[in-house]
Amino acid sequence: MTVSYKDLGLVTTRSMFARAMEGKFAIPAYNFNNMEQLQAIIRGCTESDSPVILQVSSGARKYADSTLLRYMAMGAVEMVKDSGARIPIVLHLDHGDTFELCKSCIDSGFSSVMIDGSHHPYEENIRLTKEVVEYAHSKEVVVEGELGILAGIEDKVEAEKSTYTRPEEVEDFVSRTGVDSLAISIGTSHGAYKFKPKPGEQLPPLRFEILEAVEKRLPGFPIVLHGASSVLPEYVDMINQYGGNMEGAVGVPEDQLRRAAKSAVCKINIDTDGRLVVTAVIRKVLAENPKEFDPRKYLGPAREELIEMIKRKNREVLGSAGHGEEIAAIEEKD
């Protein structure tokens, strides 16, 4: 059965990105794997009046079941309406790796897909990306492409080292593929171990000169940052305190993300931070209450903590708080 994202009450990123670029902020793209994470994302964004991109990897889609996932997205839209808030919601495929997967997501109600051909040779990346764009645009769905490779491991995305985006390729890639946004590699990476600093050593800054060169070649074009979790140290410490082993987990400093959000970067992906919050709180609750066996008693507190993290990220890092209803009104006019 083919379903349009419009039937689910979803929108695309077009108006979001245009307003984000104008207002010098970034739209949050939060990954989720279960009901509690989805509830937290919706509540965190409605309570901070932020637009949101609900992001699902191929692995998360299989885990949730693609049919159930469609109804979860529809439920999220209704949840916002019931709260009295008005925020636009996008359902986005994160790191799609084949045309078939992207087509399946589009046909099941996704309003945005990413086709990641960055591990292919340049011409094959263009061919694959263009194939997805042509199908997606026929259904009024938007497409994110990628140039450059991020290091690290997250879900099925894996690479030993980063390959920075080459600014001299971006104009040709965008013009030949027709993508609506472009993920670039400027030093972020997947997973919880983004850098390996020695004791007392400062983290390497993101390669903002690459971002600036891309901006000059693609003025006004939406840029995306993957692997942009900050790996919040308080939650890493909590995990380690209550039996975990995440020594050396380091993320992207939030001041660098805020700087990126004020540029052409209008979508910032956050997955690891959400995982850390949930895992840290669950570990704490179960360690302090070893007789507890009711999932609501440990998933509930984890959900509440995640809501607070999301609200703070929207306010202090991405700058998206306060723009949800405003963009929803633009969507309604369009």
Summary of the structure (lengths in Angstrom):
residues: 334
radius of gyration: 19.0
end to end distance: 27.2
largest distance: 60.0
contacts: 1190
relative contact order: 0.17
helix: 50%
strand: 16%
